[in-house]
Amino acid sequence: MKFKLMLGAALALLATAAEAKEKAKPPVTKPMIERAVASPTAVISSMVSIPPGSRIIYLSGSTGSPLDPAKPEEVGDTRAQTLSILTKMKASLEAMGLGMGDIVKMNVFLVAPTPGGRMDSAAMNDVFKTFFGTADQPNRPARSTVQVAALGRPTTFVEIEAVVAKAP
C-alpha cells in the first residue's frame, strides 16, 4: 500500500513537471512581415522586414491603360494613371490569391505634366492613400518616388513597380 502511494505520488510529480515544462515553452508563432511607420499619418512604411521562407513576387513596371481603348494615347493625368495602375495591380494580385496589403516595396516614377515643371506627387499620393493605410487595408509599403524626364510614351506620367511578399 505504501509502495502504491509512493508510486502514485512520483507519477503525479512527473506529470506536473512535464506539464510545467510544456507551459514554459514559448508559443509557436507564425512568421510575420513587420512594418514600421514613422507616424500615424505617414503614407508609407519607413521599414519593412520580410521573414525567411517568404514567397517573393516582383511586379514589373506598369503604366496606365487608355481611358478609351479607341484612343490609346489618351491615358489621363497623373491621378487617372495612378488609379489605373493600382487597380490593375490589385486585380493581378487577387488572381494570385494576394492583396494590396502584401506589397512591401514600391518604386514610383513620375514625369512632370508640363515640360520643365514638377511631378504631381500630390495627385499620386491622393490615389495611393485609397489603396494603402486604410481601415480596410492598413498595410503600407516602403516606397521611393522619383521624378524622371520621360517614360515610354509622351503622355505617360506614371510608372509603378512593386515587390510583394507573403510570409510562410
C-alpha positions in Angstrom: 0.0 0.0 0.0 2.8 2.4 0.9 4.6 1.5 -2.3 1.5 2.3 -4.4 1.1 5.7 -2.7 4.7 6.5 -3.3 4.5 5.3 -6.9 1.3 7.4 -7.4 2.9 10.5 -5.9 6.0 10.0 -8.1 3.9 9.7 -11.2 1.9 12.8 -10.3 5.1 14.7 -9.7 6.4 13.7 -13.1 3.2 14.6 -14.9 3.2 18.0 -13.1 6.9 18.6 -14.1 6.2 17.6 -17.7 3.1 20.0 -17.8 5.2 22.8 -16.4 7.9 22.3 -18.9 5.3 22.3 -21.8 3.8 25.6 -20.4 7.3 27.1 -20.2 7.8 26.7 -24.0 7.1 29.9 -25.9 4.1 29.7 -28.1 4.8 28.9 -31.8 4.1 32.0 -33.8 3.8 32.3 -37.5 6.5 34.4 -39.1 5.1 37.9 -40.0 6.1 40.7 -42.2 7.0 43.6 -39.9 6.4 47.2 -40.9 7.5 50.4 -39.2 5.5 53.6 -39.8 7.1 56.8 -38.7 3.8 58.4 -37.8 0.1 57.5 -37.9 -0.4 60.0 -40.8 2.6 58.6 -42.9 1.7 57.5 -46.3 4.4 54.8 -46.4 6.3 52.5 -44.1 9.8 53.6 -43.2 10.9 49.9 -42.9 9.6 46.5 -43.9 11.2 43.3 -42.7 10.4 40.0 -44.6 10.9 36.7 -42.7 13.0 33.9 -44.3 11.0 31.5 -46.4 8.5 34.1 -47.6 7.2 34.0 -51.1 8.5 37.0 -53.1 6.9 38.3 -56.3 8.2 41.2 -58.4 5.6 43.2 -60.3 7.2 44.8 -63.3 6.7 48.5 -64.0 3.2 49.2 -65.1 1.7 52.2 -66.8 -1.9 53.5 -67.1 -4.4 52.0 -69.5 -6.1 54.3 -72.1 -9.2 55.9 -70.8 -10.8 54.9 -74.1 -9.4 51.9 -75.9 -10.1 53.6 -79.3 -7.7 56.4 -78.3 -4.6 54.6 -77.0 -2.6 57.8 -76.4 -5.2 59.3 -74.0 -4.3 57.8 -70.6 -5.3 60.8 -68.4 -3.4 62.9 -65.9 -1.2 61.7 -63.0 -4.3 60.9 -60.9 -6.1 58.8 -63.6 -2.9 57.0 -64.5 -2.1 56.1 -60.8 -5.7 54.8 -60.3 -5.4 52.7 -63.5 -2.1 51.2 -62.4 -3.0 50.4 -58.8 -6.4 49.0 -59.9 -4.6 46.7 -62.4 -2.1 45.7 -59.7 -4.9 44.8 -57.3 -6.6 42.6 -59.9 -3.3 40.8 -60.7 -2.6 40.2 -57.0 -6.1 39.0 -56.3 -5.8 36.5 -59.2 -2.8 35.0 -57.3 -4.6 34.9 -54.0 -2.8 38.0 -52.7 -3.8 41.6 -52.0 -2.5 45.1 -51.9 -1.5 44.6 -48.3 1.1 42.1 -49.5 3.0 44.8 -51.3 6.2 45.5 -49.3 8.1 47.9 -51.6 7.1 50.2 -54.5 9.1 52.4 -56.8 7.1 55.2 -58.4 8.4 57.1 -61.4 6.6 60.4 -62.2 7.0 62.8 -65.1 6.1 66.4 -64.8 2.8 67.1 -66.7 4.3 70.3 -68.1 7.8 70.5 -69.6 10.2 71.9 -67.0 7.7 71.5 -64.2 7.5 69.4 -61.2 5.9 65.9 -60.8 2.4 65.8 -59.5 3.2 63.7 -56.4 0.1 65.2 -54.6 -2.3 63.6 -57.1 -0.4 60.3 -57.0 -0.5 60.3 -53.2 -4.2 61.1 -53.1 -4.9 57.9 -55.1 -2.2 55.9 -53.2 -4.0 56.6 -49.9 -7.1 55.0 -51.1 -5.3 51.6 -51.5 -2.9 51.7 -48.6 -3.2 52.7 -44.9 -7.0 52.5 -44.9 -9.3 50.8 -42.4 -9.9 48.0 -44.9 -6.3 47.7 -45.9 -4.0 49.1 -43.2 -0.6 47.9 -44.6 1.7 50.5 -46.2 4.7 49.6 -48.3 8.1 51.1 -48.2 8.3 53.4 -51.3 10.5 55.6 -53.4 9.1 58.2 -55.6 11.3 60.0 -58.2 10.8 62.4 -61.0 12.1 61.3 -64.3 12.5 63.2 -67.6 10.3 60.8 -69.6 8.7 57.4 -69.8 7.8 55.2 -72.7 5.1 57.4 -74.3 4.9 61.2 -74.4 1.5 61.1 -72.4 2.7 58.7 -69.8 3.3 60.5 -66.4 3.3 57.5 -64.1 5.0 54.1 -63.9 4.9 51.9 -60.8 6.8 48.7 -59.9 6.3 46.7 -56.8 7.7 43.9 -54.6 5.2 41.6 -53.0 5.9 39.2 -50.1 3.7 36.6 -48.4 5.1 35.1 -45.1 5.1 31.3 -44.9 
